[in-house]
């Protein structure tokens, strides 16, 4: 297969190149490539490494929310070739057999499903060593913060020993449970109980300082506040090893979205104010934040169709994250397209320790993107708690290639 005349995202730059693929592997990158084999004309298309999601919720054991096979289909439609599954399934991923189950879940050839094991099991340290041996790539108590400092310290040591990523839902749960959204003008206007943004910064500080003496691969997920950003900067100044991601919704919404009491935008952590959102965008552009993770969290319509206080937290947008981010950040010149593509593909892959990108010898996992195609974002399957559906975008995923095979094509 030859992909001709495309604009290729290579080494953080966009450049016109042809790509030759043989047996699922990229074997040549050059211009004016010729050959009699299958040729796909990619004129006016951007060819990016397919996306990698650091933070996905597969509803194993809760298929009424969204069947895992549907989630994977939606991920491919959104340009993804890999997802990392959080451990709050039913039953939880807190043992080697559950890690193996997640890793072997039904999916198309070439699509990678990674498993994150739980840090705790009924308040005690989970079987981290066994889960690592079963192929877990990370540990986390996502959905909760590991409140016991000694247990978290031990988890960091196990993670260091087995080279596991520690994905940290950094949120003081005592403070979080005192409210529903962050304290501020919007909590006052809506009457929704507020809790302090220090809930995030406090948790980040504890976990980052514990890691100073361990040196594990600590990763703060779904960062949401200026205070959290500043705490990470301080920890890095001290020498703590820490990476971070931000979600599409924290880049595209601020807490004014709560004024309409729309449960589709109810997420945890909640949205900060406009200053927080602008700081997160600036940090992504500057490289302080390197990855975007969807935190895809599907729920059923009856669950979300409740009073705001009773509806569950979560946004399910893995199939439309790129479209929304392109329109909200690239089209508005808030970040370059190169930064967006990097944050969705090669940077999260690096954080997870994956070899991924467009280079000779790598597997051909690619997303083909068309710009200047105005359309309305749609989502036809699975959970409906997607706030981007019905909104306009001018870029779309035109095709996805996994291991050199076209597995998705959008000809509309």
Secondary structure, 3 states (H helix, E strand, C coil): CEEEEEEEEECCEEEEEEEEEECCEEEEEECCCCCCCCEEECCCEEEEECEEEEEECCCCCCCCCCCHHHHHHHHHHCCEEEEEECCCCCCCCCCHHHHHHHHCCCCCCCCEEEEEEECEECCEECCHHHHHHCCCCEEECCCCCCCCHHHHHHHHHHHHHHCCEEEECCCCHHHHCCCCEECCHHHHHHCCCEECCHHHHHHHHHHHHHHHCCCCEEEECCCCCHHHHHHHHHHHHHCCCEEEEECHHHHHCCHHHHHHCCHHHCCCCCCCCHHHHHHHHHHHHHCCCCEECCCECCCCHHHHCCCCCCCCCCECCCCCHHHHHHHHHHCCCCCCHHHHHHHHCHHHHHHHCCCCCCCCCCECCEEEEEEEEEEECCCCCCCCCCCCCCCEEEEEEEEEEECCEEEEECCC
